[in-house]
Amino acid sequence: MYLIDILAISLRTMAFAIALFGALSVLGDRRQRRVGWGLALFLGVAAFDNFAELVGLWGRYPRVVWIGGMELPVTFAYGPAIYLYVLTVTGKALSARRILLCIGAPQGIALMLLGGFLTLPRQMLFDILTNAPIADSDQALLAGALISTTQLTFLVLTFGFLVACWLALDENLRRLSKLLSSIEDRTLAWLRGVMILIVFAWGWAALQGVLEQVMLEDGWLDAVDAVITLTWVSLLAYFGIRQRPVLLAADVAALPGPEIEAVGKYARSALDVDRMRKLGDRMQQLMRNQSLHRDPALSLRGLAERVGASPNYISQTLNEHLGVSFFDFVNGFRVADAEALLRDTNLSVTDIALEVGFNSRSTFNVAVRKHRGLSPTEMRNG
């Protein structure tokens, strides 16, 4: 065994251990398990996938060929698992039917593909699992077609689920902007980065299969694949274990109901134009007089309680009368407050950002740029 092979095995072992630890950590915490079971499933699939790769690297497939057979349907659970995790962690209620459909449909496709492989001669299956050359040209052609079809199907299905995840994260941002004034720790931006890395990893895995056919493989391809896998598994486990639900039950309850989200969404509302104008004036007066924006945890429900109106009425007034989201409404007052402090005091930019209600300087910079078209430094010197 060469040094490069030892490196690949070591990296795969680390990825397996981290994925297994992450899955068990999520399942072992009752609060995390409620919203993170999809993450636990994803990490469990990753643990099995890395274990199967280790079996191949150690050359043990002839003794445990069933692991190679299980790998196909198990890995087809990657896409559904990450999608279901995104939905649960962002506060979406999932029916049993939807869960079964998300998991069952890809599994049905995987089992059909597996059935195609099981019709092949036993020796041919060993050759496929061990990347050994197939002597018979017709059999080699058939094996290549099955492998290519399986890889393409996996990539298309998984990429489709990742696109659905991306759209769900976009929707999460829109929901957060309706409810909260500080959202930087709830946007799941880390998950977008991990998803991009996963797409790259699986693209590399597909390319690796092609490279192994056209060039001498001395182990470095497996080592590169192991490095990429270890990276995304580590990031997903680290951030996933730390992630808490994006929306609490009280936040979700403040969202407009389905009938309000429909076309003509406020058609049934009893709030007329005159009441909206008065409500808008009261909201702005309270924000100015009581500096409500300086509370980083200010929410739509919290503002509604201060104003003495329902969250739906506050939301309708913001959208139809003031033409802004709750997030932008509050940040507008924060930026105006910060502008005065920047020009009238010698406080640092970071201190001012925290003083007016932002949780970090980076989010403050983005808000100032959005509302004033300037950086905080330019605003201070302007």
C-alpha positions in Angstrom: 0.0 0.0 0.0 1.4 3.4 -1.0 1.5 6.6 1.0 -1.2 8.2 -1.1 -3.5 5.2 -0.4 -2.9 5.6 3.4 -3.7 9.3 3.1 -7.0 8.5 1.3 -8.0 5.9 3.9 -7.1 8.2 6.8 -9.2 11.1 5.3 -12.1 8.8 4.6 -12.0 7.4 8.1 -12.1 10.9 9.5 -15.1 11.8 7.3 -16.9 8.6 8.4 -16.2 9.4 12.1 -17.3 13.0 11.9 -20.5 12.2 9.9 -21.4 9.4 12.4 -20.7 11.6 15.4 -22.8 14.5 13.9 -25.8 12.2 13.2 -25.7 10.7 16.7 -25.3 14.2 18.3 -28.4 15.5 16.5 -30.4 12.4 17.4 -29.2 12.5 21.0 -30.6 16.0 21.6 -34.4 16.0 21.9 -34.7 19.7 20.8 -32.3 19.2 17.9 -33.9 16.0 16.9 -37.3 17.6 16.4 -36.1 19.9 13.6 -32.8 18.3 12.7 -33.7 14.7 11.9 -33.2 15.4 8.2 -29.7 16.5 9.0 -29.1 13.4 11.0 -30.4 11.3 8.1 -28.1 13.2 5.7 -25.1 12.7 7.9 -26.0 9.1 8.4 -26.0 8.6 4.7 -22.7 10.3 4.5 -21.3 8.0 7.2 -22.4 4.9 5.3 -21.1 6.3 2.0 -17.7 6.9 3.5 -17.7 3.5 5.1 -18.5 1.9 1.7 -15.6 3.9 0.2 -13.3 2.6 2.9 -14.4 -1.0 2.1 -13.3 -0.4 -1.5 -10.0 1.2 -0.5 -9.2 -1.7 1.7 -10.1 -4.1 -1.1 -12.8 -5.9 1.0 -15.7 -5.9 -1.5 -15.4 -9.6 -2.4 -16.2 -10.4 1.3 -19.0 -7.8 1.9 -20.5 -7.3 -1.6 -23.8 -6.4 0.0 -22.4 -3.1 1.1 -21.9 -2.2 -2.5 -25.5 -3.1 -3.2 -26.8 -1.0 -0.4 -24.7 2.0 -1.4 -26.9 2.8 -4.4 -30.3 3.2 -2.6 -28.7 4.7 0.5 -26.9 7.5 -1.4 -30.2 8.3 -3.3 -31.4 9.6 0.1 -28.9 12.5 0.1 -31.2 14.9 -1.8 -34.4 14.2 0.2 -32.6 14.3 3.5 -31.1 17.8 3.0 -34.3 19.1 1.6 -36.4 17.9 4.5 -33.8 19.4 6.9 -34.1 22.8 5.3 -37.9 22.6 5.5 -38.0 21.6 9.2 -35.3 24.0 10.4 -37.1 26.9 8.7 -40.3 26.1 10.5 -42.3 24.4 7.8 -44.9 21.8 8.9 -44.4 18.5 7.0 -47.1 15.9 6.5 -46.3 12.2 6.6 -47.4 12.0 3.0 -44.9 14.6 1.9 -42.1 13.0 3.8 -42.9 9.6 2.3 -43.1 11.0 -1.2 -39.7 12.9 -0.9 -37.9 9.8 0.4 -39.9 7.1 -1.4 -39.8 8.4 -5.0 -36.0 8.5 -5.2 -35.8 5.2 -3.5 -38.1 3.6 -6.1 -35.8 4.9 -8.9 -32.7 3.7 -7.0 -34.2 0.2 -6.6 -35.0 0.0 -10.3 -31.5 0.9 -11.2 -30.2 -1.6 -8.6 -32.4 -4.3 -10.3 -30.5 -3.6 -13.5 -27.2 -4.2 -11.8 -28.4 -7.4 -10.2 -29.1 -9.0 -13.6 -25.4 -8.9 -14.4 -23.1 -11.9 -13.7 -21.6 -12.0 -10.2 -18.0 -11.6 -11.5 -19.1 -8.5 -13.5 -20.5 -7.0 -10.3 -17.2 -7.5 -8.5 -15.4 -5.9 -11.4 -17.7 -2.8 -11.3 -17.3 -2.5 -7.5 -13.5 -2.8 -7.6 -13.1 -0.7 -10.8 -11.5 -3.7 -12.5 -11.4 -3.9 -16.3 -14.2 -6.1 -17.9 -12.8 -8.4 -20.5 -15.9 -8.9 -22.6 -16.5 -5.8 -24.7 -20.3 -6.3 -24.8 -20.5 -6.7 -21.1 -18.2 -3.7 -20.6 -20.5 -1.6 -22.8 -23.6 -2.7 -20.8 -21.8 -1.9 -17.5 -20.8 1.5 -18.7 -24.3 2.3 -19.8 -25.7 1.3 -16.4 -23.1 3.2 -14.5 -23.6 6.3 -16.6 -27.3 6.2 -16.3 -27.1 5.7 -12.5 -24.6 8.6 -12.1 -26.7 10.9 -14.3 -29.9 10.0 -12.5 -28.3 10.6 -9.1 -26.9 14.0 -10.2 -30.2 15.2 -11.7 -32.3 14.1 -8.7 -29.9 15.5 -6.1 -29.4 18.8 -8.0 -33.1 19.1 -8.2 -33.4 18.7 -4.4 -30.6 21.2 -3.9 -32.4 23.8 -6.1 -35.5 23.2 -4.1 -33.4 23.8 -0.9 -32.1 27.1 -2.4 -35.6 28.3 -3.2 -36.8 27.3 0.3 -33.9 29.3 1.8 -35.0 32.3 -0.3 -38.5 32.0 1.0 -37.1 31.8 4.5 -35.4 35.1 4.0 -38.7 36.7 2.9 -40.5 35.2 5.9 -37.8 36.5 8.3 -38.0 40.0 6.8 -41.7 40.1 7.6 -41.2 39.1 11.2 -37.8 40.0 12.6 -35.6 43.1 12.7 -32.3 41.1 13.1 -32.0 38.0 10.9 -28.3 37.5 10.3 -28.1 34.4 12.6 -31.2 32.9 11.0 -30.5 33.1 7.3 -28.7 29.7 7.0 -26.1 31.3 4.8 -23.6 28.7 5.9 -25.9 26.0 4.4 -25.8 27.7 1.0 -22.0 27.5 1.1 -22.0 23.8 2.0 -24.5 23.1 -0.7 -22.3 24.7 -3.3 -19.4 22.6 -2.0 -21.5 19.5 -2.2 -22.4 20.2 -5.8 -18.7 20.5 -6.5 -17.9 17.3 -4.7 -20.5 15.3 -6.6 -19.4 16.8 -9.9 -15.8 15.8 -9.0 -17.0 12.3 -8.2 -18.6 12.0 -11.6 -15.5 13.4 -13.3 -13.3 11.0 -11.3 -15.1 8.0 -12.8 -14.3 9.3 -16.3 -10.6 10.1 -15.4 -10.2 6.6 -14.0 -11.0 5.2 -17.4 -8.7 7.3 -19.5 -5.6 7.7 -17.3 -3.4 5.7 -15.0 -4.8 5.9 -11.5 -2.2 6.0 -8.8 -4.4 6.9 -5.8 -4.4 10.6 -6.0 -7.9 10.8 -7.4 -9.2 9.0 -4.3 -7.2 11.3 -2.1 -8.6 14.4 -3.7 -12.1 13.0 -3.4 -11.5 12.3 0.3 -10.3 15.8 1.0 -13.4 17.3 -0.6 -15.7 15.0 1.2 -14.0 15.5 4.6 -14.4 19.3 4.0 -18.1 19.4 3.4 -18.9 16.7 6.0 -17.0 18.7 8.6 -18.6 22.0 7.8 -22.1 20.5 7.7 -21.7 18.6 11.0 -20.1 21.7 12.7 -22.7 24.3 11.7 -25.6 21.8 11.7 -25.1 20.8 15.3 -24.9 24.4 16.4 -28.0 25.5 14.3 -31.2 26.2 16.2 -34.6 26.5 14.7 -34.9 29.6 12.5 -38.4 30.4 13.6 -39.9 29.8 17.0 -43.6 28.8 17.4 -44.5 32.4 18.4 -42.8 33.7 15.2 -44.6 31.3 13.0 -48.0 32.1 14.6 -47.4 35.8 13.7 -47.2 35.0 10.0 -50.2 35.9 7.9 -52.5 32.9 7.3 -52.8 31.1 3.9 -55.9 33.1 3.0 -53.9 36.3 3.5 -51.0 35.1 1.4 -53.3 34.5 -1.6 -53.7 36.9 -4.6 -55.6 39.9 -3.3 -54.2 39.0 0.0 -55.8 41.6 2.2 -59.2 41.5 0.5 -60.9 40.1 3.6 -59.2 42.5 6.0 -61.3 44.9 8.0 -58.5 47.4 8.0 -59.4 50.4 5.8 -57.1 53.1 4.4 -57.9 55.6 7.1 -57.1 53.1 9.9 -54.0 52.0 8.1 -52.8 55.7 8.0 -53.5 56.1 11.7 -51.8 52.8 12.5 -48.8 53.8 10.4 -48.5 57.1 12.1 -48.7 55.5 15.6 -46.0 52.9 14.6 -43.6 55.6 13.4 -44.3 57.8 16.5 -43.5 54.9 18.9 -40.4 54.0 17.0 -39.1 57.6 17.2 -40.2 58.4 20.8 -39.3 55.1 22.5 -36.4 54.1 20.2 -37.9 50.6 19.8 -35.4 50.0 17.0 -32.6 49.8 19.5 -33.8 46.4 20.7 -32.0 43.8 18.5 -34.7 41.3 19.3 -37.6 43.5 18.2 -40.1 41.4 16.3 -43.3 42.0 14.4 -45.3 40.5 17.3 -43.4 42.7 19.8 -44.2 45.8 17.8 -47.8 44.8 17.5 -48.0 44.4 21.2 -46.6 47.9 21.7 -48.9 49.4 19.1 -52.0 47.5 20.4 -52.9 45.9 17.1 -52.7 42.4 15.6 -49.6 41.3 13.8 -51.6 40.9 10.6 -52.7 44.5 10.8 -49.2 45.7 11.3 -48.0 43.5 8.4 -50.8 44.9 6.2 -49.9 48.5 7.1 -46.3 48.0 6.4 -46.9 46.4 3.0 -49.8 48.4 1.7 -49.4 51.8 3.4 -45.7 52.2 4.0 -44.5 49.9 1.2 -41.7 48.2 3.2 -41.0 44.9 5.0 -40.8 44.9 8.8 -37.0 44.3 8.5 -36.5 47.4 6.3 -38.9 49.4 8.4 -36.9 48.9 11.6 -33.6 49.2 9.9 -34.6 52.5 8.4 -34.9 53.9 11.9 -31.6 52.3 13.0 -29.8 53.9 10.0 -31.3 57.3 10.7 -30.3 57.0 14.4 -26.8 55.9 13.4 -26.4 58.8 11.0 -26.9 61.3 13.8 -24.5 59.5 16.0 -21.9 59.2 13.2 -22.0 63.0 12.7 -22.4 64.2 16.2 -20.2 61.8 18.3 -16.7 60.3 18.1 -18.0 56.7 18.9 -16.5 54.0 16.7 -18.6 52.6 13.9 -18.9 49.3 15.6 -20.1 50.9 18.9 -22.7 52.9 17.0 -23.9 49.8 15.1 -24.4 48.0 18.4 -26.0 51.0 20.0 -28.7 51.5 17.4 -29.8 47.8 17.4 -27.6 45.9 14.9 -25.8 42.7 16.0 -22.7 43.3 14.0 -20.8 45.8 12.0 -21.2 43.8 8.8 -25.0 43.9 8.9 -24.8 47.6 9.8 -22.7 48.3 6.7 -25.1 46.5 4.5 -28.1 48.4 5.9 -26.4 51.8 5.6 -25.4 51.0 2.0 -29.0 49.9 1.2 -30.8 52.9 2.9 -28.3 55.7 2.1 -26.1 54.5 -0.7 -23.0 55.2 1.4 -20.7 53.4 3.7 -20.7 54.4 7.4 -17.3 56.1 6.9 -18.6 58.1 3.9 -21.7 59.1 5.9 -19.5 60.3 8.8 -17.3 62.4 6.5 -20.1 63.6 4.3 
